Amino acid sequence: MEKPPKKLKTLSLRERFSWLEEKQGMYFCKFCTINPHLLRTLREHDREEYFVNKGVPKTADPGRKCDVHDKHVSHLQAVDYEKIGREKSVVAMIREKALFDQAAKNKDYDVFIKQYMKVALWLFEREVPHTSNYGSLLDLVAGFNEDICRFGQTRDSNATYRSTTTCTEFMELISDVLDEEATVKLKKSIDTFGSWALMADETSIHGVSFLGIYARYLETDTFDKVTEEMIDCR
């Protein structure tokens, strides 16, 4: 008579799933909970995932959820990420260096573009025609600042930002930002106090008539200061 086969020892969850760890009576994945890419994705999409940012109670028969999580693509990627010990390959190092250089280049780019915009703003504030004075004013400023001069000479695809079209675009961008700031402040004041005043004033510049539309309102920061802002010009 044959002896019945021996029953295999039932493995515990910890023995079956080496990634399992316990925190305050809840089960989590020790790899997924520290994977920055997975955590960022869940946060951006406002999602919860078992064993990652949502624990599984020990008393809730977590075996089935463990089986599902163990085969999940994001879990497998997190395990691989941890296995390599976050060691950087040569390709990854080259890529990071390129990204760092690009970030530094963009930072310098932003600094010099702001300088160009200041030149354009100087013309706008003084009502100096930018179509004939923008380039010459840039030359004057560059004569006192070698970095600005070099920036204008080394742009990709001959993008020197010296054209009157660029200056006009600067003017439009500055106008859009100022309009948005004035609108936000006005709306906040109206929401807070419920009242404001609208004014209109016509003036002439170089023989051309303009109608300025202004708003008078109380500032929400001080509650006692009356401010006037131009909200439109026609």
C-alpha positions in Angstrom: 0.0 0.0 0.0 1.5 3.3 -1.1 1.9 6.0 1.5 0.0 9.2 0.9 2.2 12.1 -0.4 3.4 14.5 2.2 1.6 17.7 2.3 3.8 20.6 1.4 4.3 23.1 4.1 2.1 26.2 3.6 4.3 29.2 3.2 3.5 32.4 5.0 2.9 35.6 3.0 6.3 37.0 4.1 7.9 33.8 2.7 6.0 33.9 -0.6 6.4 37.7 -1.2 9.8 39.0 -0.1 8.8 42.5 -0.9 6.1 42.6 1.8 6.6 44.7 4.9 4.4 45.6 7.8 3.7 49.1 9.0 1.2 49.7 11.9 -0.8 46.6 11.1 -0.9 47.3 7.4 1.0 45.6 4.5 3.0 47.6 2.0 5.5 46.9 -0.7 9.0 47.9 0.4 10.0 48.6 -3.2 7.0 50.5 -4.6 6.7 52.7 -1.5 10.2 54.2 -2.2 10.0 54.4 -6.0 9.9 58.1 -6.9 8.5 57.6 -10.4 5.5 55.4 -9.3 4.7 57.7 -6.4 4.8 60.8 -8.6 2.5 59.2 -11.1 -0.1 58.2 -8.5 0.1 61.7 -7.0 -0.4 63.5 -10.3 -3.4 61.4 -11.2 -4.8 61.4 -7.6 -4.9 57.6 -7.5 -4.5 55.0 -4.8 -2.8 51.7 -5.2 -2.7 48.8 -2.8 0.7 48.2 -1.1 2.0 51.6 -2.5 0.1 54.5 -1.0 -2.7 52.5 0.4 -2.0 49.8 3.0 -3.7 46.4 3.1 -4.9 45.3 6.6 -3.4 42.1 7.9 -6.9 40.9 8.8 -8.3 41.5 5.3 -6.9 38.2 3.8 -4.3 40.1 1.7 -3.1 37.0 -0.2 -5.2 37.6 -3.3 -4.1 41.3 -3.5 -0.5 40.2 -3.0 -0.8 37.9 -6.0 -2.2 40.7 -8.2 0.5 43.2 -7.0 3.3 40.7 -7.5 2.5 40.6 -11.3 1.7 44.3 -11.7 4.0 46.0 -14.3 4.7 49.0 -12.0 5.8 46.6 -9.2 8.1 44.7 -11.5 9.7 48.0 -12.7 10.1 49.1 -9.1 11.8 45.8 -8.2 14.2 46.1 -11.2 14.9 49.7 -10.2 15.9 48.6 -6.7 17.9 45.6 -7.9 20.3 47.7 -9.8 20.9 49.8 -6.6 20.2 53.0 -8.6 23.5 52.6 -10.2 23.9 55.0 -13.1 24.9 53.5 -16.4 27.2 55.4 -18.7 24.2 56.4 -20.9 22.3 57.7 -17.9 25.2 59.7 -16.8 25.6 61.3 -20.2 21.9 62.0 -20.4 22.0 63.7 -16.9 25.0 65.7 -17.9 23.2 66.9 -21.1 20.1 67.8 -19.1 22.2 69.7 -16.6 24.0 71.6 -19.3 20.7 72.4 -21.0 19.2 73.6 -17.7 22.2 75.9 -17.2 21.9 77.2 -20.8 18.2 77.9 -20.3 18.9 79.7 -17.0 21.4 82.0 -18.8 18.9 82.4 -21.7 16.2 83.6 -19.3 18.6 86.1 -17.7 19.6 87.7 -21.0 16.0 87.7 -22.5 14.9 89.6 -19.4 17.7 92.2 -20.1 16.4 92.5 -23.7 12.9 93.0 -22.4 14.1 95.7 -20.0 15.5 97.5 -23.0 12.2 97.2 -24.8 10.3 98.4 -21.7 12.5 101.4 -21.4 11.4 102.4 -24.9 7.8 101.8 -24.3 7.7 103.7 -21.0 9.2 106.8 -22.7 7.1 106.5 -25.8 10.3 106.2 -27.9 9.6 104.5 -31.3 10.9 101.0 -31.0 10.9 100.4 -34.8 13.9 102.6 -35.2 15.6 102.7 -31.8 15.5 99.1 -30.4 18.6 97.8 -32.3 20.7 100.9 -31.6 19.8 100.9 -27.9 20.8 97.2 -27.7 24.2 98.1 -29.3 24.6 100.8 -26.6 23.8 98.4 -23.8 26.0 95.7 -25.2 28.9 98.1 -25.3 28.8 98.2 -21.5 28.1 94.5 -21.0 30.2 91.9 -22.8 27.9 89.0 -21.8 24.9 90.6 -23.4 26.9 91.3 -26.5 28.1 87.6 -26.6 24.6 86.4 -26.1 23.3 88.3 -29.1 26.1 86.9 -31.3 25.9 83.2 -30.4 22.2 82.4 -30.7 21.1 79.3 -32.6 19.7 79.8 -36.1 20.6 83.5 -36.1 18.1 84.2 -33.4 19.6 87.4 -32.2 16.3 88.9 -30.9 17.2 92.3 -32.4 14.3 92.6 -34.8 11.5 95.1 -34.4 9.1 92.1 -34.6 10.7 90.7 -31.5 10.5 94.0 -29.7 6.8 94.2 -30.6 6.3 90.7 -29.2 8.0 91.8 -26.0 5.6 94.7 -25.8 2.6 92.5 -26.3 3.8 89.9 -23.7 4.5 92.6 -21.1 1.1 94.1 -21.8 -0.6 90.7 -21.4 1.1 90.2 -18.0 0.2 93.6 -16.7 -3.4 93.3 -17.9 -3.7 89.9 -16.2 -2.2 91.2 -12.9 -4.6 94.2 -12.9 -7.6 92.0 -13.7 -6.7 89.5 -10.9 -6.3 92.3 -8.3 -9.6 94.0 -9.4 -11.6 90.8 -9.3 -10.2 90.0 -5.9 -11.2 93.4 -4.6 -14.7 93.1 -6.1 -15.1 89.7 -4.5 -14.0 91.1 -1.1 -15.7 94.5 -1.0 -18.4 94.3 -3.7 -17.8 97.7 -5.2 -15.5 99.6 -7.5 -15.4 102.6 -9.9 -14.9 102.7 -13.6 -13.3 105.8 -15.3 -12.4 106.8 -18.8 -9.9 109.4 -20.1 -9.0 110.4 -23.6 -5.5 111.7 -24.5 -3.5 112.2 -27.7 0.0 111.0 -28.4 1.8 112.1 -31.6 -1.6 113.3 -33.0 -3.3 109.9 -32.3 -6.2 109.8 -29.8 -6.4 107.1 -27.2 -9.1 106.2 -24.7 -7.8 104.9 -21.4 -10.2 102.9 -19.2 -9.3 102.8 -15.6 -10.6 100.9 -12.5 -10.5 102.4 -9.0 -10.7 99.9 -6.2 -9.6 99.1 -2.6 -6.5 96.9 -2.2 -7.3 93.7 -0.4 -3.8 93.6 1.3 -4.2 96.9 3.2 -8.1 97.4 3.1 -7.6 101.2 3.2 -5.5 102.0 0.1 -7.3 103.1 -3.1 -5.6 102.0 -6.3 -6.2 103.1 -9.9 -5.2 100.6 -12.7 -5.5 101.0 -16.5 -7.5 97.9 -17.6 -7.8 98.8 -21.3 -6.6 101.3 -23.9 -8.4 101.9 -27.2 
